[in-house]
């Protein structure tokens, strides 16, 4: 597939994206070019990249049929929130959590303490005491 290097006024439109239908890649290139190739507007493509669309297809019946997914390859990874790290840490070890979120073990423990107000050990002791 040919890609064009055209100067555009909107930097988001210069992002390189891939569109999947189920597990198959159906289009790839710059956002404007992909929109033209799929015969949809750029605003529709932008909606398909939004968290609202991703949430909708994850909980909707279309998930079973192989829904359309848009992946922005130029998007910078988002930093996790302390709550996300703390919740992941409840089910995994400190090292696994640090590796998963690409941060230090001290950061994992600090985020957990920030969210729950105590260490993981103290938190689990409180939960066990509540059950008995």
VMD Tcl script that builds the backbone (N, CA, C; Angstrom):
set m [mol new atoms 396]
animate dup $m
set s [atomselect $m all]
$s set {name element resname resid chain x y z} {
  {N N UNK 1 A 0.838 -1.179 0.000}
  {CA C UNK 1 A 0.000 0.000 0.000}
  {C C UNK 1 A 0.882 1.242 0.000}
  {N N UNK 2 A 0.588 2.138 -0.879}
  {CA C UNK 2 A 1.388 3.347 -0.995}
  {C C UNK 2 A 0.951 4.382 0.028}
  {N N UNK 3 A 1.937 5.048 0.623}
  {CA C UNK 3 A 1.630 6.130 1.550}
  {C C UNK 3 A 2.182 7.416 0.976}
  {N N UNK 4 A 1.492 8.489 1.238}
  {CA C UNK 4 A 1.897 9.794 0.727}
  {C C UNK 4 A 2.460 10.616 1.864}
  {N N UNK 5 A 3.523 11.339 1.608}
  {CA C UNK 5 A 4.058 12.240 2.618}
  {C C UNK 5 A 3.630 13.661 2.264}
  {N N UNK 6 A 2.517 14.059 2.798}
  {CA C UNK 6 A 1.937 15.363 2.522}
  {C C UNK 6 A 1.934 16.155 3.818}
  {N N UNK 7 A 2.282 17.428 3.754}
  {CA C UNK 7 A 2.248 18.274 4.940}
  {C C UNK 7 A 0.799 18.614 5.236}
  {N N UNK 8 A 0.394 18.328 6.449}
  {CA C UNK 8 A -0.984 18.576 6.848}
  {C C UNK 8 A -0.999 19.539 8.025}
  {N N UNK 9 A -2.122 20.234 8.183}
  {CA C UNK 9 A -2.213 21.204 9.271}
  {C C UNK 9 A -2.473 20.528 10.611}
  {N N UNK 10 A -3.120 19.371 10.616}
  {CA C UNK 10 A -3.450 18.676 11.856}
  {C C UNK 10 A -2.467 17.530 12.055}
  {N N UNK 11 A -1.688 17.567 13.133}
  {CA C UNK 11 A -0.656 16.559 13.352}
  {C C UNK 11 A -1.260 15.179 13.606}
  {N N UNK 12 A -2.472 15.090 14.135}
  {CA C UNK 12 A -3.107 13.797 14.395}
  {C C UNK 12 A -3.326 13.042 13.092}
  {N N UNK 13 A -3.567 13.756 12.024}
  {CA C UNK 13 A -3.824 13.121 10.734}
  {C C UNK 13 A -2.561 12.516 10.123}
  {N N UNK 14 A -1.404 12.877 10.634}
  {CA C UNK 14 A -0.159 12.317 10.114}
  {C C UNK 14 A 0.227 11.020 10.813}
  {N N UNK 15 A -0.547 10.609 11.798}
  {CA C UNK 15 A -0.231 9.382 12.512}
  {C C UNK 15 A -0.440 8.170 11.618}
  {N N UNK 16 A 0.452 7.221 11.769}
  {CA C UNK 16 A 0.367 5.983 11.009}
  {C C UNK 16 A -0.515 5.016 11.775}
  {N N UNK 17 A -1.570 4.526 11.157}
  {CA C UNK 17 A -2.520 3.658 11.840}
  {C C UNK 17 A -2.720 2.367 11.059}
  {N N UNK 18 A -3.234 1.364 11.756}
  {CA C UNK 18 A -3.599 0.089 11.152}
  {C C UNK 18 A -5.028 -0.219 11.577}
  {N N UNK 19 A -5.862 -0.652 10.630}
  {CA C UNK 19 A -7.249 -0.984 10.906}
  {C C UNK 19 A -7.404 -2.499 10.776}
  {N N UNK 20 A -7.966 -3.106 11.823}
  {CA C UNK 20 A -8.180 -4.550 11.844}
  {C C UNK 20 A -9.665 -4.851 11.835}
  {N N UNK 21 A -10.025 -5.890 11.121}
  {CA C UNK 21 A -11.381 -6.452 11.175}
  {C C UNK 21 A -11.204 -7.843 11.745}
  {N N UNK 22 A -11.546 -7.996 13.018}
  {CA C UNK 22 A -11.244 -9.249 13.697}
  {C C UNK 22 A -9.737 -9.338 13.881}
  {N N UNK 23 A -9.109 -10.373 13.318}
  {CA C UNK 23 A -7.663 -10.542 13.394}
  {C C UNK 23 A -6.940 -10.140 12.116}
  {N N UNK 24 A -7.664 -9.744 11.081}
  {CA C UNK 24 A -7.072 -9.408 9.786}
  {C C UNK 24 A -6.892 -7.901 9.623}
  {N N UNK 25 A -5.704 -7.493 9.170}
  {CA C UNK 25 A -5.461 -6.080 8.872}
  {C C UNK 25 A -6.113 -5.759 7.537}
  {N N UNK 26 A -7.019 -4.780 7.528}
  {CA C UNK 26 A -7.711 -4.440 6.285}
  {C C UNK 26 A -7.194 -3.147 5.664}
  {N N UNK 27 A -6.504 -2.313 6.440}
  {CA C UNK 27 A -5.947 -1.074 5.894}
  {C C UNK 27 A -4.850 -0.577 6.816}
  {N N UNK 28 A -3.862 0.078 6.202}
  {CA C UNK 28 A -2.815 0.705 6.994}
  {C C UNK 28 A -2.262 1.887 6.228}
  {N N UNK 29 A -1.789 2.871 6.968}
  {CA C UNK 29 A -1.245 4.080 6.371}
  {C C UNK 29 A -1.566 5.273 7.243}
  {N N UNK 30 A -1.447 6.447 6.653}
  {CA C UNK 30 A -1.777 7.654 7.389}
  {C C UNK 30 A -3.293 7.811 7.464}
  {N N UNK 31 A -3.761 8.458 8.511}
  {CA C UNK 31 A -5.188 8.497 8.834}
  {C C UNK 31 A -6.055 8.962 7.669}
  {N N UNK 32 A -5.691 10.049 7.007}
  {CA C UNK 32 A -6.499 10.537 5.882}
  {C C UNK 32 A -6.566 9.514 4.753}
  {N N UNK 33 A -5.442 8.889 4.463}
  {CA C UNK 33 A -5.385 7.905 3.380}
  {C C UNK 33 A -6.212 6.670 3.717}
  {N N UNK 34 A -6.159 6.248 4.972}
  {CA C UNK 34 A -6.940 5.082 5.398}
  {C C UNK 34 A -8.427 5.395 5.332}
  {N N UNK 35 A -8.815 6.593 5.745}
  {CA C UNK 35 A -10.228 6.987 5.690}
  {C C UNK 35 A -10.735 6.944 4.248}
  {N N UNK 36 A -9.935 7.436 3.319}
  {CA C UNK 36 A -10.331 7.391 1.906}
  {C C UNK 36 A -10.411 5.954 1.410}
  {N N UNK 37 A -9.446 5.136 1.802}
  {CA C UNK 37 A -9.419 3.739 1.357}
  {C C UNK 37 A -10.640 2.963 1.869}
  {N N UNK 38 A -11.051 3.234 3.097}
  {CA C UNK 38 A -12.203 2.543 3.666}
  {C C UNK 38 A -13.527 3.218 3.333}
  {N N UNK 39 A -13.449 4.347 2.643}
  {CA C UNK 39 A -14.623 5.112 2.240}
  {C C UNK 39 A -15.437 5.571 3.452}
  {N N UNK 40 A -14.727 6.108 4.452}
  {CA C UNK 40 A -15.362 6.686 5.624}
  {C C UNK 40 A -14.759 8.067 5.849}
  {N N UNK 41 A -15.402 8.876 6.667}
  {CA C UNK 41 A -14.868 10.207 6.944}
  {C C UNK 41 A -13.783 10.111 8.016}
  {N N UNK 42 A -12.978 11.156 8.104}
  {CA C UNK 42 A -11.933 11.190 9.116}
  {C C UNK 42 A -12.535 11.212 10.514}
  {N N UNK 43 A -13.684 11.872 10.674}
  {CA C UNK 43 A -14.313 11.929 11.996}
  {C C UNK 43 A -14.793 10.545 12.437}
  {N N UNK 44 A -15.253 9.733 11.507}
  {CA C UNK 44 A -15.639 8.360 11.843}
  {C C UNK 44 A -14.420 7.560 12.283}
  {N N UNK 45 A -13.324 7.742 11.574}
  {CA C UNK 45 A -12.082 7.060 11.936}
  {C C UNK 45 A -11.595 7.517 13.305}
  {N N UNK 46 A -11.729 8.807 13.594}
  {CA C UNK 46 A -11.337 9.330 14.908}
  {C C UNK 46 A -12.197 8.719 16.008}
  {N N UNK 47 A -13.494 8.573 15.744}
  {CA C UNK 47 A -14.380 7.951 16.719}
  {C C UNK 47 A -13.972 6.502 16.974}
  {N N UNK 48 A -13.565 5.804 15.931}
  {CA C UNK 48 A -13.158 4.405 16.080}
  {C C UNK 48 A -11.859 4.270 16.878}
  {N N UNK 49 A -11.105 5.359 17.013}
  {CA C UNK 49 A -9.885 5.355 17.810}
  {C C UNK 49 A -10.154 5.801 19.249}
  {N N UNK 50 A -11.361 6.218 19.548}
  {CA C UNK 50 A -11.670 6.780 20.871}
  {C C UNK 50 A -11.914 5.678 21.909}
  {N N UNK 51 A -11.708 6.006 23.177}
  {CA C UNK 51 A -12.006 5.046 24.242}
  {C C UNK 51 A -13.492 4.664 24.299}
  {N N UNK 52 A -14.371 5.590 23.921}
  {CA C UNK 52 A -15.807 5.302 23.940}
  {C C UNK 52 A -16.151 4.170 22.973}
  {N N UNK 53 A -15.569 4.203 21.778}
  {CA C UNK 53 A -15.815 3.150 20.788}
  {C C UNK 53 A -15.243 1.826 21.274}
  {N N UNK 54 A -14.030 1.861 21.827}
  {CA C UNK 54 A -13.402 0.634 22.315}
  {C C UNK 54 A -14.228 0.009 23.428}
  {N N UNK 55 A -14.768 0.842 24.316}
  {CA C UNK 55 A -15.597 0.336 25.401}
  {C C UNK 55 A -16.893 -0.245 24.845}
  {N N UNK 56 A -17.442 0.404 23.850}
  {CA C UNK 56 A -18.708 -0.048 23.268}
  {C C UNK 56 A -18.564 -1.412 22.615}
  {N N UNK 57 A -17.509 -1.598 21.824}
  {CA C UNK 57 A -17.367 -2.880 21.133}
  {C C UNK 57 A -16.934 -3.987 22.077}
  {N N UNK 58 A -16.270 -3.652 23.178}
  {CA C UNK 58 A -15.891 -4.679 24.146}
  {C C UNK 58 A -17.104 -5.234 24.879}
  {N N UNK 59 A -18.126 -4.416 25.069}
  {CA C UNK 59 A -19.300 -4.846 25.815}
  {C C UNK 59 A -20.495 -5.114 24.910}
  {N N UNK 60 A -20.323 -5.015 23.630}
  {CA C UNK 60 A -21.433 -5.112 22.700}
  {C C UNK 60 A -21.434 -6.470 21.999}
  {N N UNK 61 A -22.546 -6.813 21.403}
  {CA C UNK 61 A -22.677 -8.097 20.722}
  {C C UNK 61 A -21.777 -8.212 19.484}
  {N N UNK 62 A -21.280 -7.085 18.950}
  {CA C UNK 62 A -20.432 -7.124 17.760}
  {C C UNK 62 A -19.079 -7.771 18.036}
  {N N UNK 63 A -18.704 -7.849 19.302}
  {CA C UNK 63 A -17.425 -8.441 19.659}
  {C C UNK 63 A -17.330 -9.869 19.126}
  {N N UNK 64 A -18.439 -10.576 19.129}
  {CA C UNK 64 A -18.461 -11.965 18.685}
  {C C UNK 64 A -18.277 -12.092 17.174}
  {N N UNK 65 A -18.621 -11.051 16.429}
  {CA C UNK 65 A -18.567 -11.099 14.970}
  {C C UNK 65 A -17.235 -10.614 14.396}
  {N N UNK 66 A -16.320 -10.164 15.236}
  {CA C UNK 66 A -15.058 -9.619 14.735}
  {C C UNK 66 A -15.220 -8.152 14.393}
  {N N UNK 67 A -15.174 -7.306 15.375}
  {CA C UNK 67 A -15.403 -5.883 15.183}
  {C C UNK 67 A -14.153 -5.201 14.613}
  {N N UNK 68 A -14.316 -3.972 14.178}
  {CA C UNK 68 A -13.231 -3.196 13.592}
  {C C UNK 68 A -12.462 -2.484 14.697}
  {N N UNK 69 A -11.141 -2.615 14.658}
  {CA C UNK 69 A -10.273 -1.993 15.645}
  {C C UNK 69 A -9.269 -1.114 14.923}
  {N N UNK 70 A -9.031 0.081 15.445}
  {CA C UNK 70 A -8.047 0.995 14.878}
  {C C UNK 70 A -6.914 1.161 15.882}
  {N N UNK 71 A -5.679 0.930 15.434}
  {CA C UNK 71 A -4.513 1.052 16.294}
  {C C UNK 71 A -3.632 2.174 15.764}
  {N N UNK 72 A -3.358 3.153 16.611}
  {CA C UNK 72 A -2.486 4.275 16.257}
  {C C UNK 72 A -1.063 3.891 16.646}
  {N N UNK 73 A -0.199 3.646 15.678}
  {CA C UNK 73 A 1.156 3.200 15.958}
  {C C UNK 73 A 2.062 4.323 16.448}
  {N N UNK 74 A 1.680 5.572 16.233}
  {CA C UNK 74 A 2.486 6.712 16.673}
  {C C UNK 74 A 2.072 7.237 18.041}
  {N N UNK 75 A 1.025 6.676 18.612}
  {CA C UNK 75 A 0.530 7.179 19.884}
  {C C UNK 75 A 1.517 6.849 21.002}
  {N N UNK 76 A 1.751 7.832 21.840}
  {CA C UNK 76 A 2.646 7.623 22.971}
  {C C UNK 76 A 1.907 6.806 24.030}
  {N N UNK 77 A 2.595 5.868 24.674}
  {CA C UNK 77 A 1.911 5.087 25.705}
  {C C UNK 77 A 1.503 5.972 26.876}
  {N N UNK 78 A 0.370 5.682 27.444}
  {CA C UNK 78 A -0.143 6.482 28.543}
  {C C UNK 78 A 0.386 5.936 29.858}
  {N N UNK 79 A 0.667 6.842 30.765}
  {CA C UNK 79 A 1.131 6.441 32.086}
  {C C UNK 79 A -0.047 5.866 32.865}
  {N N UNK 80 A 0.177 4.781 33.594}
  {CA C UNK 80 A -0.918 4.204 34.371}
  {C C UNK 80 A -1.233 5.072 35.589}
  {N N UNK 81 A -2.456 5.005 36.024}
  {CA C UNK 81 A -2.847 5.722 37.239}
  {C C UNK 81 A -2.424 4.898 38.455}
  {N N UNK 82 A -2.245 5.542 39.590}
  {CA C UNK 82 A -1.909 4.779 40.796}
  {C C UNK 82 A -2.936 3.692 41.117}
  {N N UNK 83 A -4.201 3.952 40.837}
  {CA C UNK 83 A -5.242 2.961 41.105}
  {C C UNK 83 A -5.075 1.732 40.219}
  {N N UNK 84 A -4.718 1.933 38.936}
  {CA C UNK 84 A -4.493 0.805 38.041}
  {C C UNK 84 A -3.343 -0.057 38.544}
  {N N UNK 85 A -2.262 0.596 38.960}
  {CA C UNK 85 A -1.092 -0.131 39.457}
  {C C UNK 85 A -1.456 -0.887 40.733}
  {N N UNK 86 A -2.185 -0.246 41.641}
  {CA C UNK 86 A -2.564 -0.874 42.910}
  {C C UNK 86 A -3.462 -2.089 42.685}
  {N N UNK 87 A -4.415 -1.968 41.783}
  {CA C UNK 87 A -5.310 -3.093 41.501}
  {C C UNK 87 A -4.564 -4.261 40.860}
  {N N UNK 88 A -3.626 -3.962 39.969}
  {CA C UNK 88 A -2.826 -5.020 39.345}
  {C C UNK 88 A -1.938 -5.679 40.400}
  {N N UNK 89 A -1.403 -4.885 41.302}
  {CA C UNK 89 A -0.500 -5.371 42.342}
  {C C UNK 89 A -1.213 -6.315 43.312}
  {N N UNK 90 A -2.515 -6.150 43.484}
  {CA C UNK 90 A -3.265 -7.052 44.362}
  {C C UNK 90 A -3.233 -8.495 43.857}
  {N N UNK 91 A -3.174 -8.677 42.560}
  {CA C UNK 91 A -3.211 -10.015 41.974}
  {C C UNK 91 A -1.846 -10.530 41.534}
  {N N UNK 92 A -0.815 -9.685 41.605}
  {CA C UNK 92 A 0.512 -10.056 41.120}
  {C C UNK 92 A 1.583 -9.638 42.128}
  {N N UNK 93 A 2.789 -10.124 41.901}
  {CA C UNK 93 A 3.900 -9.765 42.783}
  {C C UNK 93 A 4.399 -8.353 42.462}
  {N N UNK 94 A 5.252 -7.843 43.344}
  {CA C UNK 94 A 5.823 -6.513 43.145}
  {C C UNK 94 A 6.638 -6.470 41.859}
  {N N UNK 95 A 7.460 -7.495 41.646}
  {CA C UNK 95 A 8.305 -7.542 40.453}
  {C C UNK 95 A 7.510 -7.632 39.166}
  {N N UNK 96 A 6.464 -8.465 39.170}
  {CA C UNK 96 A 5.620 -8.591 37.974}
  {C C UNK 96 A 4.906 -7.281 37.664}
  {N N UNK 97 A 4.436 -6.618 38.703}
  {CA C UNK 97 A 3.737 -5.345 38.503}
  {C C UNK 97 A 4.694 -4.279 37.982}
  {N N UNK 98 A 5.894 -4.227 38.560}
  {CA C UNK 98 A 6.890 -3.247 38.107}
  {C C UNK 98 A 7.276 -3.493 36.649}
  {N N UNK 99 A 7.407 -4.750 36.279}
  {CA C UNK 99 A 7.765 -5.076 34.890}
  {C C UNK 99 A 6.616 -4.757 33.943}
  {N N UNK 100 A 5.386 -5.062 34.368}
  {CA C UNK 100 A 4.219 -4.822 33.526}
  {C C UNK 100 A 4.050 -3.328 33.218}
  {N N UNK 101 A 4.240 -2.472 34.226}
  {CA C UNK 101 A 4.047 -1.033 34.046}
  {C C UNK 101 A 5.347 -0.283 33.791}
  {N N UNK 102 A 6.466 -1.012 33.669}
  {CA C UNK 102 A 7.766 -0.419 33.367}
  {C C UNK 102 A 8.116 0.689 34.368}
  {N N UNK 103 A 8.062 0.328 35.650}
  {CA C UNK 103 A 8.423 1.259 36.715}
  {C C UNK 103 A 9.183 0.489 37.789}
  {N N UNK 104 A 9.624 1.168 38.817}
  {CA C UNK 104 A 10.391 0.510 39.879}
  {C C UNK 104 A 9.451 -0.141 40.892}
  {N N UNK 105 A 10.003 -1.062 41.671}
  {CA C UNK 105 A 9.200 -1.705 42.717}
  {C C UNK 105 A 8.818 -0.698 43.799}
  {N N UNK 106 A 9.677 0.277 44.041}
  {CA C UNK 106 A 9.354 1.323 45.021}
  {C C UNK 106 A 8.142 2.130 44.572}
  {N N UNK 107 A 8.043 2.386 43.279}
  {CA C UNK 107 A 6.893 3.120 42.749}
  {C C UNK 107 A 5.614 2.310 42.923}
  {N N UNK 108 A 5.709 1.001 42.686}
  {CA C UNK 108 A 4.541 0.133 42.856}
  {C C UNK 108 A 4.049 0.203 44.300}
  {N N UNK 109 A 4.966 0.050 45.242}
  {CA C UNK 109 A 4.588 0.095 46.669}
  {C C UNK 109 A 4.046 1.470 47.062}
  {N N UNK 110 A 4.649 2.531 46.544}
  {CA C UNK 110 A 4.201 3.888 46.849}
  {C C UNK 110 A 2.786 4.127 46.310}
  {N N UNK 111 A 2.522 3.677 45.083}
  {CA C UNK 111 A 1.185 3.824 44.513}
  {C C UNK 111 A 0.151 3.038 45.320}
  {N N UNK 112 A 0.510 1.827 45.746}
  {CA C UNK 112 A -0.426 1.029 46.530}
  {C C UNK 112 A -0.752 1.730 47.846}
  {N N UNK 113 A 0.286 2.234 48.509}
  {CA C UNK 113 A 0.076 2.930 49.782}
  {C C UNK 113 A -0.741 4.211 49.562}
  {N N UNK 114 A -0.527 4.876 48.444}
  {CA C UNK 114 A -1.256 6.106 48.134}
  {C C UNK 114 A -2.746 5.814 47.944}
  {N N UNK 115 A -3.068 4.699 47.291}
  {CA C UNK 115 A -4.468 4.368 47.018}
  {C C UNK 115 A -5.163 3.777 48.243}
  {N N UNK 116 A -4.506 2.825 48.914}
  {CA C UNK 116 A -5.160 2.092 49.998}
  {C C UNK 116 A -4.777 2.570 51.400}
  {N N UNK 117 A -3.775 3.408 51.535}
  {CA C UNK 117 A -3.396 3.953 52.823}
  {C C UNK 117 A -2.591 3.017 53.708}
  {N N UNK 118 A -2.148 1.887 53.164}
  {CA C UNK 118 A -1.338 0.941 53.931}
  {C C UNK 118 A -0.570 0.049 52.953}
  {N N UNK 119 A 0.295 -0.801 53.494}
  {CA C UNK 119 A 1.048 -1.716 52.628}
  {C C UNK 119 A 0.136 -2.847 52.153}
  {N N UNK 120 A 0.605 -3.611 51.180}
  {CA C UNK 120 A -0.186 -4.722 50.658}
  {C C UNK 120 A -0.428 -5.761 51.756}
  {N N UNK 121 A 0.575 -6.035 52.558}
  {CA C UNK 121 A 0.452 -7.010 53.644}
  {C C UNK 121 A -0.621 -6.573 54.641}
  {N N UNK 122 A -0.576 -5.299 55.040}
  {CA C UNK 122 A -1.575 -4.780 55.977}
  {C C UNK 122 A -2.977 -4.813 55.366}
  {N N UNK 123 A -3.059 -4.495 54.085}
  {CA C UNK 123 A -4.339 -4.506 53.384}
  {C C UNK 123 A -4.931 -5.917 53.368}
  {N N UNK 124 A -4.101 -6.905 53.046}
  {CA C UNK 124 A -4.585 -8.288 53.007}
  {C C UNK 124 A -4.969 -8.786 54.399}
  {N N UNK 125 A -4.232 -8.372 55.425}
  {CA C UNK 125 A -4.593 -8.731 56.803}
  {C C UNK 125 A -5.974 -8.177 57.159}
  {N N UNK 126 A -6.241 -6.924 56.781}
  {CA C UNK 126 A -7.543 -6.305 57.057}
  {C C UNK 126 A -8.662 -7.052 56.330}
  {N N UNK 127 A -8.412 -7.432 55.079}
  {CA C UNK 127 A -9.418 -8.149 54.302}
  {C C UNK 127 A -9.701 -9.513 54.920}
  {N N UNK 128 A -8.664 -10.182 55.397}
  {CA C UNK 128 A -8.828 -11.494 56.019}
  {C C UNK 128 A -9.600 -11.367 57.336}
  {N N UNK 129 A -9.311 -10.314 58.100}
  {CA C UNK 129 A -9.997 -10.096 59.365}
  {C C UNK 129 A -11.486 -9.811 59.145}
  {N N UNK 130 A -11.821 -9.127 58.063}
  {CA C UNK 130 A -13.216 -8.817 57.751}
  {C C UNK 130 A -13.999 -10.100 57.413}
  {N N UNK 131 A -13.316 -11.047 56.775}
  {CA C UNK 131 A -13.991 -12.286 56.367}
  {C C UNK 131 A -14.252 -13.191 57.565}
  {N N UNK 132 A -13.425 -13.133 58.587}
  {CA C UNK 132 A -13.589 -14.022 59.747}
  {C C UNK 132 A -14.226 -13.345 60.904}
}
mol reanalyze $m
mol bondsrecalc $m
mol representation Tube
mol addrep $m
